[in-house]
Amino acid sequence: MFERFKRKPPDEPTWRDRLREAFTTLQFYVYTLLVIALLLLGFVWPRMFIRVPAGHHAVLYQFFEDGTVTDQVWGEGFHVIAPWDTMTVYETRLQERRLEFSVLSDEGLDLAISVAIRYRPHRDQLGYLHQDIGPTYFERLVQPEVEAHVRRTFGNRPAHEIYASAKDVLQELRNIPMISRIDDEDFEDAELGYIDVQEIKLVDIDLPEIVKAAIAEKYRQEQLMLEYRYKLEREEQEAERKRIEAAGIRDYNAIAEHISPDLLRWRDIEATRELAAAPSSKVILLSGGGDQQPPLLFGLGESPQPTPVAAEPGASTGEGKSPNEDD
């Protein structure tokens, strides 16, 4: 009776069940290894496969060897290195930075200066630059050197002379000393330039208000002086013109005193003939009473025409009278 309630033994797993279980276990391990491999590849990929873009060069640091490689620079393109090594990429194209800082003039005035710097690192010295300074070479090397050079340039000049000698200031700004290193061991005191600073441009300078007012007043006074000088030159030219005119009148009078009387009479006769020939004038010629006196001329103008008067009836024809009638 109790045999029906006895537990049946479990069925033994077949070979298909064992194969399915083995495949599931293998799949778990394969996926785990694949995930680990992908993580490892994602970690070492940027350390092994380096892309150097255009206008850049790279410096290699070897962990198990001599460290920074200073005698070789890697150019543009794709490079494969060991994952324990490090490759640092530097931009070697012409770069520009703008600096704004304040300097003190010779009088102690505070001047706000803005300069633009064009620079590029030397490709052959990238290894030494990376070994001695690092990627932040601009903040650690170029910027302090440029600021010191600008302060030396403006510090020995009064503020009001900066605009007056602008060309000299710009020329002196360009003459920045080469930012270099000295390696006595390898190059026997040869000076090697880290950075090639090609140009320093003065972009803006902000002077104190008192200096601006003094410069404006100076230029105003110069313009007034030029105006006064122009007025003096104009008055001198006018006086010279009047002297020339007076000299001409004097010479004319001196020449007229020596004219022959016969010539003067001849000119009078010609003038009289011209007046007499005029159709609308009447000329009366009176003798001057002497040989030296010119004749007197009187122009009477054109004689007036009589106004016609209307005749009374019978007055002109004698109407009502006989020709033989006396009274």
Phi and psi in degrees as GROMACS dihedral restraints (atoms count N, CA, C in turn):
[ dihedral_restraints ]
;  ai    aj    ak    al  type     phi  dphi    fc
    3     4     5     6     1   -84.7    20    10
    4     5     6     7     1    -2.0    20    10
    6     7     8     9     1   -69.2    20    10
    7     8     9    10     1   -24.0    20    10
    9    10    11    12     1   -73.1    20    10
   10    11    12    13     1   -26.5    20    10
   12    13    14    15     1   -91.0    20    10
   13    14    15    16     1     4.3    20    10
   15    16    17    18     1   -74.5    20    10
   16    17    18    19     1   141.7    20    10
   18    19    20    21     1   -74.3    20    10
   19    20    21    22     1   134.1    20    10
   21    22    23    24     1   -80.6    20    10
   22    23    24    25     1   141.6    20    10
   24    25    26    27     1   -66.8    20    10
   25    26    27    28     1   146.8    20    10
   27    28    29    30     1   -67.4    20    10
   28    29    30    31     1   151.5    20    10
   30    31    32    33     1   -72.0    20    10
   31    32    33    34     1   143.5    20    10
   33    34    35    36     1   -72.6    20    10
   34    35    36    37     1   140.2    20    10
   36    37    38    39     1   -64.6    20    10
   37    38    39    40     1   138.9    20    10
   39    40    41    42     1   -81.7    20    10
   40    41    42    43     1   173.8    20    10
   42    43    44    45     1   -68.6    20    10
   43    44    45    46     1   -26.0    20    10
   45    46    47    48     1   -69.7    20    10
   46    47    48    49     1   -39.7    20    10
   48    49    50    51     1   -65.3    20    10
   49    50    51    52     1   -41.5    20    10
   51    52    53    54     1   -65.1    20    10
   52    53    54    55     1   -37.2    20    10
   54    55    56    57     1   -68.1    20    10
   55    56    57    58     1   -40.4    20    10
   57    58    59    60     1   -64.2    20    10
   58    59    60    61     1   -41.2    20    10
   60    61    62    63     1   -66.2    20    10
   61    62    63    64     1   -39.7    20    10
   63    64    65    66     1   -65.8    20    10
   64    65    66    67     1   -39.2    20    10
   66    67    68    69     1   -66.3    20    10
   67    68    69    70     1   -37.7    20    10
   69    70    71    72     1   -64.8    20    10
   70    71    72    73     1   -43.0    20    10
   72    73    74    75     1   -64.0    20    10
   73    74    75    76     1   -43.7    20    10
   75    76    77    78     1   -63.9    20    10
   76    77    78    79     1   -39.1    20    10
   78    79    80    81     1   -62.5    20    10
   79    80    81    82     1   -39.0    20    10
   81    82    83    84     1   -62.6    20    10
   82    83    84    85     1   -45.8    20    10
   84    85    86    87     1   -66.0    20    10
   85    86    87    88     1   -38.7    20    10
   87    88    89    90     1   -64.3    20    10
   88    89    90    91     1   -45.1    20    10
   90    91    92    93     1   -64.2    20    10
   91    92    93    94     1   -38.4    20    10
   93    94    95    96     1   -64.2    20    10
   94    95    96    97     1   -45.9    20    10
   96    97    98    99     1   -63.2    20    10
   97    98    99   100     1   -37.1    20    10
   99   100   101   102     1   -66.3    20    10
  100   101   102   103     1   -41.9    20    10
  102   103   104   105     1   -64.1    20    10
  103   104   105   106     1   -42.8    20    10
  105   106   107   108     1   -63.3    20    10
  106   107   108   109     1   -40.4    20    10
  108   109   110   111     1   -64.4    20    10
  109   110   111   112     1   -40.8    20    10
  111   112   113   114     1   -65.9    20    10
  112   113   114   115     1   -41.2    20    10
  114   115   116   117     1   -62.8    20    10
  115   116   117   118     1   -43.6    20    10
  117   118   119   120     1   -64.5    20    10
  118   119   120   121     1   -39.5    20    10
  120   121   122   123     1   -67.2    20    10
  121   122   123   124     1   -40.4    20    10
  123   124   125   126     1   -64.6    20    10
  124   125   126   127     1   -27.8    20    10
  126   127   128   129     1   -79.0    20    10
  127   128   129   130     1   -40.2    20    10
  129   130   131   132     1   -91.5    20    10
  130   131   132   133     1   -13.2    20    10
  132   133   134   135     1   -58.5    20    10
  133   134   135   136     1   -54.3    20    10
  135   136   137   138     1   -67.9    20    10
  136   137   138   139     1   -14.7    20    10
  138   139   140   141     1   -91.0    20    10
  139   140   141   142     1   -19.7    20    10
  141   142   143   144     1  -102.3    20    10
  142   143   144   145     1   -37.1    20    10
  144   145   146   147     1  -109.6    20    10
  145   146   147   148     1   108.3    20    10
  147   148   149   150     1  -111.8    20    10
  148   149   150   151     1   130.4    20    10
  150   151   152   153     1  -110.1    20    10
  151   152   153   154     1   121.7    20    10
  153   154   155   156     1  -100.8    20    10
  154   155   156   157     1   112.9    20    10
  156   157   158   159     1   -72.9    20    10
  157   158   159   160     1   177.3    20    10
  159   160   161   162     1   -66.5    20    10
  160   161   162   163     1   141.0    20    10
  162   163   164   165     1    77.0    20    10
  163   164   165   166     1    15.9    20    10
  165   166   167   168     1  -129.5    20    10
  166   167   168   169     1   157.0    20    10
  168   169   170   171     1  -136.7    20    10
  169   170   171   172     1   158.1    20    10
  171   172   173   174     1  -125.4    20    10
  172   173   174   175     1   153.1    20    10
  174   175   176   177     1  -120.9    20    10
  175   176   177   178     1   136.2    20    10
  177   178   179   180     1  -103.4    20    10
  178   179   180   181     1   134.9    20    10
  180   181   182   183     1  -112.8    20    10
  181   182   183   184     1   118.2    20    10
  183   184   185   186     1   -98.7    20    10
  184   185   186   187     1   120.4    20    10
  186   187   188   189     1   -71.0    20    10
  187   188   189   190     1   -42.9    20    10
  189   190   191   192     1   -95.4    20    10
  190   191   192   193     1     8.6    20    10
  192   193   194   195     1  -123.9    20    10
  193   194   195   196     1  -132.1    20    10
  195   196   197   198     1   -90.6    20    10
  196   197   198   199     1    12.6    20    10
  198   199   200   201     1    83.8    20    10
  199   200   201   202     1  -131.1    20    10
  201   202   203   204     1   -69.9    20    10
  202   203   204   205     1   129.9    20    10
  204   205   206   207     1   -85.5    20    10
  205   206   207   208     1   113.6    20    10
  207   208   209   210     1   -99.5    20    10
  208   209   210   211     1   -14.0    20    10
  210   211   212   213     1  -100.1    20    10
  211   212   213   214     1     7.2    20    10
  213   214   215   216     1  -146.8    20    10
  214   215   216   217     1   140.9    20    10
  216   217   218   219     1  -126.6    20    10
  217   218   219   220     1   133.0    20    10
  219   220   221   222     1   -89.7    20    10
  220   221   222   223     1   131.7    20    10
  222   223   224   225     1   -88.9    20    10
  223   224   225   226     1  -161.2    20    10
  225   226   227   228     1   -70.4    20    10
  226   227   228   229     1   151.4    20    10
  228   229   230   231     1   125.5    20    10
  229   230   231   232     1  -159.5    20    10
  231   232   233   234     1  -109.5    20    10
  232   233   234   235     1   131.1    20    10
  234   235   236   237     1  -132.7    20    10
  235   236   237   238     1   145.1    20    10
  237   238   239   240     1  -116.5    20    10
  238   239   240   241     1   126.4    20    10
  240   241   242   243     1  -129.1    20    10
  241   242   243   244     1   172.2    20    10
  243   244   245   246     1   -72.2    20    10
  244   245   246   247     1   147.2    20    10
  246   247   248   249     1   -66.7    20    10
  247   248   249   250     1   -20.6    20    10
  249   250   251   252     1   -88.4    20    10
  250   251   252   253     1    -5.2    20    10
  252   253   254   255     1   -93.1    20    10
  253   254   255   256     1   166.6    20    10
  255   256   257   258     1  -132.7    20    10
  256   257   258   259     1   132.6    20    10
  258   259   260   261     1  -117.6    20    10
  259   260   261   262     1   123.6    20    10
  261   262   263   264     1  -107.6    20    10
  262   263   264   265     1   130.0    20    10
  264   265   266   267     1   -99.1    20    10
  265   266   267   268     1   132.9    20    10
  267   268   269   270     1  -119.5    20    10
  268   269   270   271     1   141.4    20    10
  270   271   272   273     1   -83.5    20    10
  271   272   273   274     1   122.7    20    10
  273   274   275   276     1  -109.0    20    10
  274   275   276   277     1     8.2    20    10
  276   277   278   279     1   -77.7    20    10
  277   278   279   280     1   169.6    20    10
  279   280   281   282     1   -68.4    20    10
  280   281   282   283     1   125.4    20    10
  282   283   284   285     1  -119.2    20    10
  283   284   285   286     1   158.8    20    10
  285   286   287   288     1  -137.0    20    10
  286   287   288   289     1   134.0    20    10
  288   289   290   291     1  -130.3    20    10
  289   290   291   292     1   152.1    20    10
  291   292   293   294     1  -117.0    20    10
  292   293   294   295     1   132.5    20    10
  294   295   296   297     1  -118.0    20    10
  295   296   297   298     1   139.6    20    10
  297   298   299   300     1  -128.7    20    10
  298   299   300   301     1   122.0    20    10
  300   301   302   303     1  -155.3    20    10
  301   302   303   304     1   174.7    20    10
  303   304   305   306     1  -114.7    20    10
  304   305   306   307     1   145.1    20    10
  306   307   308   309     1  -129.4    20    10
  307   308   309   310     1   162.1    20    10
  309   310   311   312     1  -104.1    20    10
  310   311   312   313     1   132.3    20    10
  312   313   314   315     1   -80.0    20    10
  313   314   315   316     1  -176.6    20    10
  315   316   317   318     1   -65.0    20    10
  316   317   318   319     1   -29.1    20    10
  318   319   320   321     1   -86.8    20    10
  319   320   321   322     1    -2.7    20    10
  321   322   323   324     1    90.8    20    10
  322   323   324   325     1    11.9    20    10
  324   325   326   327     1   -81.0    20    10
  325   326   327   328     1   147.2    20    10
  327   328   329   330     1   -88.9    20    10
  328   329   330   331     1   118.8    20    10
  330   331   332   333     1  -113.2    20    10
  331   332   333   334     1   128.9    20    10
  333   334   335   336     1   -88.8    20    10
  334   335   336   337     1   117.3    20    10
  336   337   338   339     1  -113.7    20    10
  337   338   339   340     1   140.2    20    10
  339   340   341   342     1  -129.4    20    10
  340   341   342   343     1   120.8    20    10
  342   343   344   345     1  -126.1    20    10
  343   344   345   346     1   151.1    20    10
  345   346   347   348     1  -112.7    20    10
  346   347   348   349     1   133.7    20    10
  348   349   350   351     1  -116.9    20    10
  349   350   351   352     1   128.8    20    10
  351   352   353   354     1  -111.2    20    10
  352   353   354   355     1   124.1    20    10
  354   355   356   357     1  -149.7    20    10
  355   356   357   358     1   166.1    20    10
  357   358   359   360     1  -158.2    20    10
  358   359   360   361     1   141.6    20    10
  360   361   362   363     1   -75.9    20    10
  361   362   363   364     1   147.6    20    10
  363   364   365   366     1   -71.7    20    10
  364   365   366   367     1   131.2    20    10
  366   367   368   369     1   -66.2    20    10
  367   368   369   370     1   -39.0    20    10
  369   370   371   372     1   -70.5    20    10
  370   371   372   373     1   -16.9    20    10
  372   373   374   375     1  -108.0    20    10
  373   374   375   376     1    14.4    20    10
  375   376   377   378     1   -63.5    20    10
  376   377   378   379     1   -35.9    20    10
  378   379   380   381     1   -63.3    20    10
  379   380   381   382     1   -44.1    20    10
  381   382   383   384     1   -69.4    20    10
  382   383   384   385     1   -37.0    20    10
  384   385   386   387     1   -62.7    20    10
  385   386   387   388     1   -42.3    20    10
  387   388   389   390     1   -69.4    20    10
  388   389   390   391     1   -35.5    20    10
  390   391   392   393     1   -74.0    20    10
  391   392   393   394     1   -37.9    20    10
  393   394   395   396     1   -91.4    20    10
  394   395   396   397     1   -34.0    20    10
  396   397   398   399     1  -122.9    20    10
  397   398   399   400     1   -58.0    20    10
  399   400   401   402     1   113.0    20    10
  400   401   402   403     1  -177.7    20    10
  402   403   404   405     1   -63.4    20    10
  403   404   405   406     1   -24.1    20    10
  405   406   407   408     1   -90.0    20    10
  406   407   408   409     1    42.6    20    10
  408   409   410   411     1   -69.0    20    10
  409   410   411   412     1   -26.5    20    10
  411   412   413   414     1   -67.1    20    10
  412   413   414   415     1   -49.4    20    10
  414   415   416   417     1   -69.1    20    10
  415   416   417   418     1   -30.1    20    10
  417   418   419   420     1   -94.0    20    10
  418   419   420   421     1   -17.2    20    10
  420   421   422   423     1  -130.2    20    10
  421   422   423   424     1   -53.3    20    10
  423   424   425   426     1   -72.3    20    10
  424   425   426   427     1   -48.7    20    10
  426   427   428   429     1   -61.1    20    10
  427   428   429   430     1   -48.2    20    10
  429   430   431   432     1   -61.9    20    10
  430   431   432   433     1   -36.9    20    10
  432   433   434   435     1   -67.3    20    10
  433   434   435   436     1   -41.1    20    10
  435   436   437   438     1   -67.9    20    10
  436   437   438   439     1   -42.9    20    10
  438   439   440   441     1   -62.1    20    10
  439   440   441   442     1   -41.4    20    10
  441   442   443   444     1   -64.9    20    10
  442   443   444   445     1   -39.3    20    10
  444   445   446   447     1   -66.4    20    10
  445   446   447   448     1   -41.7    20    10
  447   448   449   450     1   -66.3    20    10
  448   449   450   451     1   -39.4    20    10
  450   451   452   453     1   -66.4    20    10
  451   452   453   454     1   -36.1    20    10
  453   454   455   456     1   -66.3    20    10
  454   455   456   457     1   -35.6    20    10
  456   457   458   459     1   -70.7    20    10
  457   458   459   460     1   -43.4    20    10
  459   460   461   462     1   -89.9    20    10
  460   461   462   463     1   -18.6    20    10
  462   463   464   465     1   -72.3    20    10
  463   464   465   466     1   -24.4    20    10
  465   466   467   468     1   -99.6    20    10
  466   467   468   469     1    19.1    20    10
  468   469   470   471     1  -126.8    20    10
  469   470   471   472     1   139.5    20    10
  471   472   473   474     1   -65.8    20    10
  472   473   474   475     1   154.2    20    10
  474   475   476   477     1   -64.1    20    10
  475   476   477   478     1   -36.1    20    10
  477   478   479   480     1   -75.1    20    10
  478   479   480   481     1   -11.9    20    10
  480   481   482   483     1   -93.5    20    10
  481   482   483   484     1    -4.5    20    10
  483   484   485   486     1   -67.5    20    10
  484   485   486   487     1   -44.7    20    10
  486   487   488   489     1   -71.7    20    10
  487   488   489   490     1   -34.7    20    10
  489   490   491   492     1   -67.1    20    10
  490   491   492   493     1   -33.8    20    10
  492   493   494   495     1  -115.1    20    10
  493   494   495   496     1    48.0    20    10
  495   496   497   498     1   -63.1    20    10
  496   497   498   499     1   -39.6    20    10
  498   499   500   501     1   -65.4    20    10
  499   500   501   502     1   -40.1    20    10
  501   502   503   504     1   -66.0    20    10
  502   503   504   505     1   -37.2    20    10
  504   505   506   507     1   -65.0    20    10
  505   506   507   508     1   -45.8    20    10
  507   508   509   510     1   -64.7    20    10
  508   509   510   511     1   -37.5    20    10
  510   511   512   513     1   -66.1    20    10
  511   512   513   514     1   -39.3    20    10
  513   514   515   516     1   -71.1    20    10
  514   515   516   517     1   -31.7    20    10
  516   517   518   519     1   -64.5    20    10
  517   518   519   520     1   -34.7    20    10
  519   520   521   522     1   -70.1    20    10
  520   521   522   523     1   -24.0    20    10
  522   523   524   525     1   -86.6    20    10
  523   524   525   526     1    56.2    20    10
  525   526   527   528     1   -80.3    20    10
  526   527   528   529     1   137.8    20    10
  528   529   530   531     1   -65.9    20    10
  529   530   531   532     1   149.9    20    10
  531   532   533   534     1   -67.6    20    10
  532   533   534   535     1   131.6    20    10
  534   535   536   537     1   -81.5    20    10
  535   536   537   538     1   108.2    20    10
  537   538   539   540     1  -137.9    20    10
  538   539   540   541     1   179.3    20    10
  540   541   542   543     1  -133.9    20    10
  541   542   543   544     1   159.8    20    10
  543   544   545   546     1  -124.0    20    10
  544   545   546   547     1   121.1    20    10
  546   547   548   549     1  -116.6    20    10
  547   548   549   550     1    97.0    20    10
  549   550   551   552     1   -71.9    20    10
  550   551   552   553     1   -28.6    20    10
  552   553   554   555     1   -73.6    20    10
  553   554   555   556     1   -42.0    20    10
  555   556   557   558     1   -98.2    20    10
  556   557   558   559     1   -29.9    20    10
  558   559   560   561     1  -120.0    20    10
  559   560   561   562     1     6.2    20    10
  561   562   563   564     1    53.9    20    10
  562   563   564   565     1    65.2    20    10
  564   565   566   567     1    61.3    20    10
  565   566   567   568     1    26.4    20    10
  567   568   569   570     1   -82.5    20    10
  568   569   570   571     1   133.9    20    10
  570   571   572   573     1   -90.5    20    10
  571   572   573   574     1   124.7    20    10
  573   574   575   576     1  -118.2    20    10
  574   575   576   577     1   131.1    20    10
  576   577   578   579     1   -84.9    20    10
  577   578   579   580     1   125.8    20    10
  579   580   581   582     1   -71.1    20    10
  580   581   582   583     1   -54.3    20    10
  582   583   584   585     1  -121.1    20    10
  583   584   585   586     1   140.3    20    10
  585   586   587   588     1  -102.6    20    10
  586   587   588   589     1    98.9    20    10
  588   589   590   591     1   -85.0    20    10
  589   590   591   592     1   104.6    20    10
  591   592   593   594     1   -79.5    20    10
  592   593   594   595     1   -34.4    20    10
  594   595   596   597     1  -159.9    20    10
  595   596   597   598     1   142.8    20    10
  597   598   599   600     1  -123.8    20    10
  598   599   600   601     1   119.9    20    10
  600   601   602   603     1  -110.7    20    10
  601   602   603   604     1   136.3    20    10
  603   604   605   606     1   -82.9    20    10
  604   605   606   607     1   107.4    20    10
  606   607   608   609     1   -83.4    20    10
  607   608   609   610     1   -45.8    20    10
  609   610   611   612     1  -155.6    20    10
  610   611   612   613     1   149.9    20    10
  612   613   614   615     1  -141.1    20    10
  613   614   615   616     1   128.8    20    10
  615   616   617   618     1  -111.3    20    10
  616   617   618   619     1   108.9    20    10
  618   619   620   621     1   -87.8    20    10
  619   620   621   622     1   157.6    20    10
  621   622   623   624     1   -63.6    20    10
  622   623   624   625     1   156.8    20    10
  624   625   626   627     1   -62.1    20    10
  625   626   627   628     1   -35.6    20    10
  627   628   629   630     1   -65.9    20    10
  628   629   630   631     1   -34.4    20    10
  630   631   632   633     1   -73.0    20    10
  631   632   633   634     1   -39.4    20    10
  633   634   635   636     1   -61.4    20    10
  634   635   636   637     1   -42.6    20    10
  636   637   638   639     1   -65.5    20    10
  637   638   639   640     1   -39.2    20    10
  639   640   641   642     1   -65.8    20    10
  640   641   642   643     1   -40.6    20    10
  642   643   644   645     1   -66.7    20    10
  643   644   645   646     1   -41.3    20    10
  645   646   647   648     1   -63.8    20    10
  646   647   648   649     1   -40.7    20    10
  648   649   650   651     1   -66.4    20    10
  649   650   651   652     1   -36.9    20    10
  651   652   653   654     1   -62.7    20    10
  652   653   654   655     1   -45.9    20    10
  654   655   656   657     1   -67.9    20    10
  655   656   657   658     1   -32.6    20    10
  657   658   659   660     1   -65.7    20    10
  658   659   660   661     1   -42.9    20    10
  660   661   662   663     1   -65.3    20    10
  661   662   663   664     1   -36.1    20    10
  663   664   665   666     1   -64.8    20    10
  664   665   666   667     1   -39.8    20    10
  666   667   668   669     1   -67.2    20    10
  667   668   669   670     1   -38.1    20    10
  669   670   671   672     1   -63.9    20    10
  670   671   672   673     1   -40.0    20    10
  672   673   674   675     1   -64.1    20    10
  673   674   675   676     1   -40.2    20    10
  675   676   677   678     1   -65.1    20    10
  676   677   678   679     1   -36.8    20    10
  678   679   680   681     1   -65.1    20    10
  679   680   681   682     1   -44.8    20    10
  681   682   683   684     1   -62.9    20    10
  682   683   684   685     1   -39.7    20    10
  684   685   686   687     1   -64.2    20    10
  685   686   687   688     1   -38.2    20    10
  687   688   689   690     1   -65.8    20    10
  688   689   690   691     1   -41.0    20    10
  690   691   692   693     1   -63.8    20    10
  691   692   693   694     1   -42.5    20    10
  693   694   695   696     1   -62.3    20    10
  694   695   696   697     1   -43.0    20    10
  696   697   698   699     1   -63.5    20    10
  697   698   699   700     1   -38.4    20    10
  699   700   701   702     1   -66.6    20    10
  700   701   702   703     1   -42.4    20    10
  702   703   704   705     1   -66.6    20    10
  703   704   705   706     1   -37.9    20    10
  705   706   707   708     1   -63.7    20    10
  706   707   708   709     1   -39.5    20    10
  708   709   710   711     1   -67.4    20    10
  709   710   711   712     1   -37.0    20    10
  711   712   713   714     1   -66.5    20    10
  712   713   714   715     1   -41.0    20    10
  714   715   716   717     1   -63.9    20    10
  715   716   717   718     1   -38.4    20    10
  717   718   719   720     1   -65.4    20    10
  718   719   720   721     1   -36.5    20    10
  720   721   722   723     1   -65.0    20    10
  721   722   723   724     1   -41.6    20    10
  723   724   725   726     1   -67.2    20    10
  724   725   726   727     1   -36.5    20    10
  726   727   728   729     1   -63.7    20    10
  727   728   729   730     1   -40.1    20    10
  729   730   731   732     1   -65.9    20    10
  730   731   732   733     1   -41.8    20    10
  732   733   734   735     1   -63.1    20    10
  733   734   735   736     1   -43.9    20    10
  735   736   737   738     1   -64.2    20    10
  736   737   738   739     1   -38.4    20    10
  738   739   740   741     1   -64.6    20    10
  739   740   741   742     1   -36.6    20    10
  741   742   743   744     1   -65.7    20    10
  742   743   744   745     1   -43.1    20    10
  744   745   746   747     1   -63.7    20    10
  745   746   747   748     1   -41.0    20    10
  747   748   749   750     1   -62.9    20    10
  748   749   750   751     1   -43.0    20    10
  750   751   752   753     1   -65.6    20    10
  751   752   753   754     1   -37.0    20    10
  753   754   755   756     1   -64.0    20    10
  754   755   756   757     1   -44.5    20    10
  756   757   758   759     1   -64.1    20    10
  757   758   759   760     1   -37.9    20    10
  759   760   761   762     1   -65.1    20    10
  760   761   762   763     1   -36.8    20    10
  762   763   764   765     1   -73.7    20    10
  763   764   765   766     1   -37.4    20    10
  765   766   767   768     1   -67.2    20    10
  766   767   768   769     1   -24.6    20    10
  768   769   770   771     1   -68.2    20    10
  769   770   771   772     1   -23.0    20    10
  771   772   773   774     1  -102.5    20    10
  772   773   774   775     1    17.8    20    10
  774   775   776   777     1   -77.3    20    10
  775   776   777   778     1   140.2    20    10
  777   778   779   780     1   -69.5    20    10
  778   779   780   781     1   139.3    20    10
  780   781   782   783     1   -60.3    20    10
  781   782   783   784     1   -33.6    20    10
  783   784   785   786     1   -62.0    20    10
  784   785   786   787     1   -38.7    20    10
  786   787   788   789     1   -65.7    20    10
  787   788   789   790     1   -38.7    20    10
  789   790   791   792     1   -65.9    20    10
  790   791   792   793     1   -41.1    20    10
  792   793   794   795     1   -64.9    20    10
  793   794   795   796     1   -37.6    20    10
  795   796   797   798     1   -63.6    20    10
  796   797   798   799     1   -38.4    20    10
  798   799   800   801     1   -68.4    20    10
  799   800   801   802     1   -34.8    20    10
  801   802   803   804     1   -64.4    20    10
  802   803   804   805     1   -40.4    20    10
  804   805   806   807     1   -65.1    20    10
  805   806   807   808     1   -41.5    20    10
  807   808   809   810     1   -63.7    20    10
  808   809   810   811     1   -41.0    20    10
  810   811   812   813     1   -65.1    20    10
  811   812   813   814     1   -37.1    20    10
  813   814   815   816     1   -66.4    20    10
  814   815   816   817     1   -39.9    20    10
  816   817   818   819     1   -65.5    20    10
  817   818   819   820     1   -38.2    20    10
  819   820   821   822     1   -66.1    20    10
  820   821   822   823     1   -37.9    20    10
  822   823   824   825     1   -69.0    20    10
  823   824   825   826     1   -37.6    20    10
  825   826   827   828     1   -70.4    20    10
  826   827   828   829     1   -29.4    20    10
  828   829   830   831     1   -78.9    20    10
  829   830   831   832     1    -9.2    20    10
  831   832   833   834     1   -70.7    20    10
  832   833   834   835     1   132.5    20    10
  834   835   836   837     1   -73.6    20    10
  835   836   837   838     1   -20.0    20    10
  837   838   839   840     1  -107.4    20    10
  838   839   840   841     1    22.0    20    10
  840   841   842   843     1  -138.2    20    10
  841   842   843   844     1   149.6    20    10
  843   844   845   846     1  -117.3    20    10
  844   845   846   847     1   128.8    20    10
  846   847   848   849     1  -117.0    20    10
  847   848   849   850     1   132.1    20    10
  849   850   851   852     1  -113.2    20    10
  850   851   852   853     1   123.4    20    10
  852   853   854   855     1  -104.7    20    10
  853   854   855   856     1   119.7    20    10
  855   856   857   858     1  -116.8    20    10
  856   857   858   859     1   138.3    20    10
  858   859   860   861     1   -69.9    20    10
  859   860   861   862     1   146.4    20    10
  861   862   863   864     1   -76.4    20    10
  862   863   864   865     1    -8.7    20    10
  864   865   866   867     1    87.9    20    10
  865   866   867   868     1     2.6    20    10
  867   868   869   870     1  -161.7    20    10
  868   869   870   871     1   170.9    20    10
  870   871   872   873     1   -74.1    20    10
  871   872   873   874     1   -29.8    20    10
  873   874   875   876     1   -87.1    20    10
  874   875   876   877     1   -15.1    20    10
  876   877   878   879     1   -91.2    20    10
  877   878   879   880     1   133.1    20    10
  879   880   881   882     1   -72.1    20    10
  880   881   882   883     1   156.6    20    10
  882   883   884   885     1   -67.9    20    10
  883   884   885   886     1   155.2    20    10
  885   886   887   888     1   -95.3    20    10
  886   887   888   889     1   132.9    20    10
  888   889   890   891     1  -116.6    20    10
  889   890   891   892     1   136.4    20    10
  891   892   893   894     1  -127.3    20    10
  892   893   894   895     1   123.1    20    10
  894   895   896   897     1  -100.1    20    10
  895   896   897   898     1   117.3    20    10
  897   898   899   900     1   -91.5    20    10
  898   899   900   901     1   -13.5    20    10
  900   901   902   903     1    81.2    20    10
  901   902   903   904     1  -174.9    20    10
  903   904   905   906     1   -77.8    20    10
  904   905   906   907     1   134.7    20    10
  906   907   908   909     1   -69.6    20    10
  907   908   909   910     1   138.9    20    10
  909   910   911   912     1   -72.6    20    10
  910   911   912   913     1   144.4    20    10
  912   913   914   915     1   -83.8    20    10
  913   914   915   916     1   137.8    20    10
  915   916   917   918     1   -66.6    20    10
  916   917   918   919     1   139.2    20    10
  918   919   920   921     1   -82.5    20    10
  919   920   921   922     1   125.0    20    10
  921   922   923   924     1   -65.0    20    10
  922   923   924   925     1   136.0    20    10
  924   925   926   927     1  -107.3    20    10
  925   926   927   928     1   135.5    20    10
  927   928   929   930     1   -69.2    20    10
  928   929   930   931     1   129.5    20    10
  930   931   932   933     1   -77.9    20    10
  931   932   933   934     1   145.3    20    10
  933   934   935   936     1   -72.7    20    10
  934   935   936   937     1   154.2    20    10
  936   937   938   939     1   -65.2    20    10
  937   938   939   940     1   124.0    20    10
  939   940   941   942     1    86.8    20    10
  940   941   942   943     1    -3.4    20    10
  942   943   944   945     1   -77.8    20    10
  943   944   945   946     1   -41.3    20    10
  945   946   947   948     1   -79.9    20    10
  946   947   948   949     1   -31.8    20    10
  948   949   950   951     1   -95.1    20    10
  949   950   951   952     1    -8.8    20    10
  951   952   953   954     1    67.6    20    10
  952   953   954   955     1    39.9    20    10
  954   955   956   957     1   -70.5    20    10
  955   956   957   958     1   133.5    20    10
  957   958   959   960     1    92.2    20    10
  958   959   960   961     1    -3.3    20    10
  960   961   962   963     1  -122.6    20    10
  961   962   963   964     1   147.8    20    10
  963   964   965   966     1   -87.5    20    10
  964   965   966   967     1   156.2    20    10
  966   967   968   969     1   -64.5    20    10
  967   968   969   970     1   -22.6    20    10
  969   970   971   972     1   -96.1    20    10
  970   971   972   973     1     8.6    20    10
  972   973   974   975     1   -82.7    20    10
  973   974   975   976     1   125.9    20    10
  975   976   977   978     1   -86.9    20    10
  976   977   978   979     1   -46.5    20    10
